[in-house]
Amino acid sequence: MSAPAPGAGGVWRIERYESLPSTSDLCIARAHAGEAAGLVVLAGRQSGGRGRAGRVWLSPPGNLALSLLLRPETPLAEAGQWALVAGVTLIEALLAVLPRAAGRLALKWPNDVMLEGDKLAGILIDSAAGAAGRMAWLVLGFGANLATAPELAERPTAALAGLAPPPSPETLAAALLERLDAWQAVWRERGFDPLRETWLRHAHPLGTALSLIQGARPVTGRFAGLSPTGALLLDTGDGIEGFSTGDVMLGTASRSAPQVVSK
């Protein structure tokens, strides 16, 4: 079933499914087939949802499982900035539908949404290169624990149902698309700085202990903000280092610690 909704440069074309293996995989297949930007795929549940690095993302009924297709034609180097845009979009949508969560939600780099330190939501980004080093397409996959927090051995999770009766996935989807339209317009008109500043306002405080894992290399330090391009800045004790990739967890980690990832 499809329905129009406001979207930058036209309309969002929303397709609703009771169940899918993966909303992002369907969007990617449609992107390869030439689908125009603006496709939104919303599923009541996913049987094969993906997280980063091939990890499983559990999406039981009542939680948000949504992916959307864009064709931004921006440089591939801006993929990391899209991750931050998606994070700001998601946390603002969550606060719009459940204002009482204000002060209890925070962003963890690049785009995990945490509820008092436990993972509530995450975002998976898939993209493909086009001509001249620009993106041919971009798929943003959003997952949020609304009704249920799946139990995971490697990290604590939370759901909005722990605060109040949760919104429906459709209600959150509408708020998410509205905020994404708004932030795309800001980015076009004013550049990346307003997005970076807003991300920082929603993040854990400066000085928060973080660990970042790149392969077998754990780096422990304190959150020192974001670079002008959105890279994570860590004060490692030997100076400020910038990181554009890696899995981040709150606190400190050893080499054998489980990795906490975005979606």
Secondary structure, DSSP 8 states (H G I E B T S, - for coil): -EEEEEETTEEEEEEEES-BS-HHHHHHHHHHTT--TTEEEEES-BSS-B-GGG-B--B-TTSEEEEEEE----BGGGHHHHHHHHHHHHHHHHHHH-GGGTTTEEEETTTEEEETTEEEEEEEEEEEE-GGGBEEEEEEEEEE-SS----BTTB-B--GGGTSS---HHHHHHHHHHHHHHHHHHHHHH-SHHHHHHHHHHB--TT-EEEEEETTEEEEEEEEEE-TT--EEEE-SSSEEEESS-EEEES---TTS------
